[in-house]
Amino acid sequence: MGTVYASMGNMDRAIELYKADLEIAQRIGDRQGESTALMNIANCLAQMGELSRAVEQYQQSLAFARLTGHRHSELNTLSNLANVHATLKEHEKAFEEYNQALTLSREIGDRRVEGTILYNLSKLVGSQHRLLEAREYAEAAMRIFNSIKDPHTSEVQRLIQTFSGMPN
């Protein structure tokens, strides 16, 4: 139900419902449920611009995902955490988390997420004026998106063109 409210933009109500999910998961000892509820709360907080609180929730979610060995949850949480750190301009943390997520996406074999992480890494290092490296990440993302027929290729192509036209 929280997802419905979140999709309608009612983050406060969504958070209430996700907190109820969290309480139930805690009561029955469902660690994966706790991880999911915490990630959902963090997603809402991030959308509301409450990034520091979102980081706290993502970190808790990540701990539970690792505890349960649920690698897809770990991957999603790492990627979301990196996105928030990038927004906060905490580039080193974001870079480390993206790279952890990249390794995990390759281990799991999730090519779409791998491409998305490479795209995000391209934007991150590009914002730091590391343009050659940014272009390499973007080109790697493009190869993946092309191979899986992902619709994001035009966004990646624009990024590659942006980095190609800039001096290093």
CORRACOR-V82433 format. One record per residue. RES is the residue in three letters. OMEGA is omega in whole degrees, -180 to 180 (999 if undefined). NEAR is the number of other ideal C-beta (glycine too) atoms within 12 Angstrom. Layout:
# CORRACOR-V82433
{{RES,OMEGA,NEAR} {RES,OMEGA,NEAR}}
This chain:
# CORRACOR-V82433
{{MET,178,17} {GLY,180,27} {THR,179,21} {VAL,-180,14} {TYR,178,21} {ALA,-179,27} {SER,178,16} {MET,178,15} {GLY,179,13} {ASN,-174,19} {MET,-180,28} {ASP,179,20} {ARG,178,20} {ALA,180,29} {ILE,177,32} {GLU,-178,21} {LEU,177,24} {TYR,176,35} {LYS,176,24} {ALA,175,21} {ASP,-180,28} {LEU,180,30} {GLU,178,18} {ILE,180,17} {ALA,179,26} {GLN,-178,19} {ARG,-177,13} {ILE,178,13} {GLY,-180,13} {ASP,-177,20} {ARG,178,24} {GLN,176,26} {GLY,176,27} {GLU,180,33} {SER,-179,38} {THR,-180,33} {ALA,179,36} {LEU,179,40} {MET,178,43} {ASN,177,41} {ILE,180,40} {ALA,179,42} {ASN,179,34} {CYS,179,36} {LEU,179,31} {ALA,179,34} {GLN,179,27} {MET,-179,22} {GLY,178,14} {GLU,-168,23} {LEU,179,27} {SER,178,19} {ARG,178,23} {ALA,179,33} {VAL,180,31} {GLU,-179,20} {GLN,177,36} {TYR,-179,41} {GLN,177,26} {GLN,179,29} {SER,180,42} {LEU,179,36} {ALA,179,23} {PHE,179,31} {ALA,179,36} {ARG,179,22} {LEU,-178,18} {THR,-178,23} {GLY,180,14} {HIS,-170,26} {ARG,178,26} {HIS,176,24} {SER,178,33} {GLU,180,35} {LEU,-179,36} {ASN,-179,33} {THR,177,41} {LEU,-179,38} {SER,178,43} {ASN,179,41} {LEU,178,40} {ALA,178,39} {ASN,-180,33} {VAL,178,37} {HIS,176,31} {ALA,178,33} {THR,179,25} {LEU,-178,23} {LYS,174,15} {GLU,-169,21} {HIS,-178,24} {GLU,178,17} {LYS,-180,24} {ALA,-179,33} {PHE,180,29} {GLU,-178,20} {GLU,176,36} {TYR,-179,39} {ASN,174,25} {GLN,180,28} {ALA,179,40} {LEU,178,34} {THR,-179,21} {LEU,179,31} {SER,179,32} {ARG,177,21} {GLU,-179,16} {ILE,-178,22} {GLY,179,15} {ASP,-174,24} {ARG,-180,23} {ARG,179,23} {VAL,177,35} {GLU,178,33} {GLY,179,36} {THR,179,34} {ILE,177,41} {LEU,177,39} {TYR,179,40} {ASN,175,42} {LEU,178,41} {SER,179,39} {LYS,-179,35} {LEU,-178,36} {VAL,175,30} {GLY,179,29} {SER,178,22} {GLN,178,20} {HIS,174,15} {ARG,-165,22} {LEU,179,24} {LEU,178,20} {GLU,179,23} {ALA,179,32} {ARG,179,30} {GLU,177,23} {TYR,-179,36} {ALA,179,39} {GLU,177,27} {ALA,177,29} {ALA,-179,39} {MET,178,29} {ARG,179,22} {ILE,-178,30} {PHE,176,31} {ASN,-176,20} {SER,-179,15} {ILE,178,20} {LYS,180,12} {ASP,-178,23} {PRO,-177,13} {HIS,-175,24} {THR,-179,23} {SER,177,15} {GLU,-179,22} {VAL,179,33} {GLN,177,23} {ARG,179,19} {LEU,178,35} {ILE,179,32} {GLN,178,16} {THR,-178,19} {PHE,179,30} {SER,-177,19} {GLY,-176,12} {MET,176,16} {PRO,180,8} {ASN,999,15}}
